[in-house]
Amino acid sequence: MTKGLTIGRHSARFPVIQGGMGVRISAHRLAGHVAKTGGIGLVAAAGLALNSGLYNGKNFYAADREALKIELTKAREIAPDGVIGVNCMVAVSNYNEVILASCEAGAQLIVSGAGLPLNLPGLTVDYPDVALVPIVSSVKAAQLIARKWHRGFDRLPDAIVVEDPETAGGHLGEKPENIGVGKYDQYATVRGVKQYFQEQWDLDIPVIAAGGIWDRADLQHALEQGSDGVQMASRFVCTEECDAGDVFKQAYLKCQQEDIGLMMSPAGLPARALIANIPAVRQHDLDMNLRCPLNCLKKCTYKENQERFCVITALDRAQQDDVETGLVFCGTNAWKAERIETVGEIFEELFPSAERDAD
């Protein structure tokens, strides 16, 4: 079970991608140590300007680019030989700039969701070694991306991440009315995406299962059901190497299953988070009379009419340990966290040394 994972021209020892978690939950420390341990580490690009020391209140886009480059450089210092990429949200206003900055700074792959990355190959045309990995929740979305990329750019994805909206944390690529109704079958989607690329394009690309993957049993089940690997995010939060603050990690350790639920993000997407404090998140922005400070999202109900709250600053507050008025994204299994562990210990549980030695 210790087969690796090759995406484009880049190979990792283990079939595990660490999911992107903004704002600064998965930055250089987590991504670097996952890559060093043999997985694929992702720096989440969203909101890196905040708490970077580069943002002066007026230069968000420029600071965001520079902060991303710094995080990638630091991650590479931790894992000189590892596979390190970037998670980029299609929904952000500076998407094109973030993609280019990722390539310039040496990202080996770009994982992109929160919208369909229909123009991604055009943005990376000068960087053919950068693997491109869309996140989808349906076969239809994968088909649309493939047709658009092939027609417009003579390019197809190097891998596909199939995210389960029933279990994944953060922003979800599904309509809220379709979540929780019991109709979604993640592994049927995984197999359907794989079959589509094989039959339509004669292409055998990795299809990665994301959402709800917590332990070795989940990993084995995903591989048995046809996945070529898994993407794990929430499991890595309660690690020594995670870039989140200690209070943020304690929020995971203290939460119960019923504390995790769905909310509507100002981005117009449903999202999964610890939901008990959502009124306090909203009240914080009302009390501060906060207007849109960053223009970080292409579409945002807070930017347009102050509906809900500023999501990026709410995430930033939580990362810096204000979990009372800050937003804590998490997957459905976050309540399973029991202690602060290391990235190495997680990989040892997923892929025991005895089994590796036997291989």
Secondary structure as the mmCIF struct_conf table of DSSP 4:
data_model
#
loop_
_struct_conf.conf_type_id
_struct_conf.id
_struct_conf.beg_label_comp_id
_struct_conf.beg_label_asym_id
_struct_conf.beg_label_seq_id
_struct_conf.end_label_comp_id
_struct_conf.end_label_asym_id
_struct_conf.end_label_seq_id
STRN STRN1 LEU A 5 ILE A 7
TURN_TY1_P TURN_TY1_P1 GLY A 8 ARG A 9
STRN STRN2 HIS A 10 ALA A 12
BEND BEND1 ARG A 13 PRO A 15
STRN STRN3 VAL A 16 GLN A 18
HELX_LH_PP_P HELX_LH_PP_P1 GLY A 19 GLY A 20
TURN_TY1_P TURN_TY1_P2 GLY A 22 ILE A 25
BEND BEND2 SER A 26 ALA A 27
HELX_RH_AL_P HELX_RH_AL_P1 HIS A 28 THR A 37
TURN_TY1_P TURN_TY1_P3 GLY A 38 GLY A 38
BEND BEND3 GLY A 39 GLY A 39
STRN STRN4 ILE A 40 ALA A 44
TURN_TY1_P TURN_TY1_P4 ALA A 46 ASN A 51
BEND BEND4 SER A 52 GLY A 53
BEND BEND5 GLY A 57 LYS A 58
HELX_RH_AL_P HELX_RH_AL_P2 PHE A 60 ILE A 78
TURN_TY1_P TURN_TY1_P5 PRO A 80 ASP A 81
BEND BEND6 GLY A 82 GLY A 82
STRN STRN5 VAL A 83 MET A 89
TURN_TY1_P TURN_TY1_P6 VAL A 90 ALA A 91
STRN STRN6 VAL A 92 VAL A 92
TURN_TY1_P TURN_TY1_P7 SER A 93 ASN A 94
HELX_RH_AL_P HELX_RH_AL_P3 TYR A 95 GLU A 104
TURN_TY1_P TURN_TY1_P8 ALA A 105 GLY A 106
BEND BEND7 GLN A 108 GLN A 108
STRN STRN7 LEU A 109 GLY A 113
BEND BEND8 ALA A 114 GLY A 115
TURN_TY1_P TURN_TY1_P9 LEU A 118 ASN A 119
HELX_RH_AL_P HELX_RH_AL_P4 LEU A 120 LEU A 123
TURN_TY1_P TURN_TY1_P10 THR A 124 ASP A 126
TURN_TY1_P TURN_TY1_P11 PRO A 128 ASP A 129
BEND BEND9 VAL A 130 VAL A 130
STRN STRN8 ALA A 131 VAL A 136
BEND BEND10 SER A 137 SER A 138
HELX_RH_AL_P HELX_RH_AL_P5 VAL A 139 PHE A 153
BEND BEND11 ASP A 154 ASP A 154
BEND BEND12 ASP A 158 ASP A 158
STRN STRN9 ILE A 160 GLU A 163
TURN_TY1_P TURN_TY1_P12 PRO A 165 THR A 167
STRN STRN10 GLY A 170 HIS A 171
BEND BEND13 GLY A 173 GLU A 174
HELX_RH_3T_P HELX_RH_3T_P1 PRO A 176 ASN A 178
TURN_TY1_P TURN_TY1_P13 ILE A 179 GLY A 180
BEND BEND14 VAL A 181 GLY A 182
HELX_RH_AL_P HELX_RH_AL_P6 GLN A 186 TRP A 201
STRN STRN11 VAL A 207 ALA A 210
BEND BEND15 GLY A 211 GLY A 212
BEND BEND16 ASP A 215 ASP A 215
HELX_RH_AL_P HELX_RH_AL_P7 ARG A 216 GLU A 224
TURN_TY1_P TURN_TY1_P14 GLN A 225 GLY A 226
BEND BEND17 ASP A 228 ASP A 228
STRN STRN12 GLY A 229 MET A 232
HELX_RH_3T_P HELX_RH_3T_P2 SER A 234 PHE A 236
TURN_TY1_P TURN_TY1_P15 VAL A 237 CYS A 238
STRN STRN13 THR A 239 THR A 239
TURN_TY1_P TURN_TY1_P16 GLU A 240 GLU A 241
BEND BEND18 ASP A 243 ALA A 244
HELX_RH_AL_P HELX_RH_AL_P8 ASP A 246 LYS A 254
HELX_RH_3T_P HELX_RH_3T_P3 GLN A 257 ASP A 259
STRN STRN14 ILE A 260 MET A 264
TURN_TY1_P TURN_TY1_P17 PRO A 266 ALA A 267
BEND BEND19 GLY A 268 LEU A 269
STRN STRN15 PRO A 270 LEU A 274
TURN_TY1_P TURN_TY1_P18 ALA A 276 ASN A 277
HELX_RH_AL_P HELX_RH_AL_P9 ILE A 278 ASP A 287
TURN_TY1_P TURN_TY1_P19 MET A 288 ASN A 289
BEND BEND20 PRO A 293 LEU A 294
STRN STRN16 LEU A 297 LEU A 297
BEND BEND21 LYS A 298 LYS A 299
HELX_RH_AL_P HELX_RH_AL_P10 THR A 301 ASN A 305
BEND BEND22 ARG A 308 ARG A 308
HELX_RH_AL_P HELX_RH_AL_P11 VAL A 311 GLN A 319
TURN_TY1_P TURN_TY1_P20 GLN A 320 ASP A 321
TURN_TY1_P TURN_TY1_P21 VAL A 323 THR A 325
BEND BEND23 GLY A 326 GLY A 326
STRN STRN17 PHE A 329 PHE A 329
TURN_TY1_P TURN_TY1_P22 THR A 332 ASN A 333
HELX_RH_3T_P HELX_RH_3T_P4 ALA A 334 LYS A 336
BEND BEND24 ARG A 339 ARG A 339
STRN STRN18 GLU A 341 GLU A 341
HELX_RH_AL_P HELX_RH_AL_P12 VAL A 343 LEU A 350
BEND BEND25 PHE A 351 PHE A 351
HELX_RH_AL_P HELX_RH_AL_P13 SER A 353 ALA A 358
#
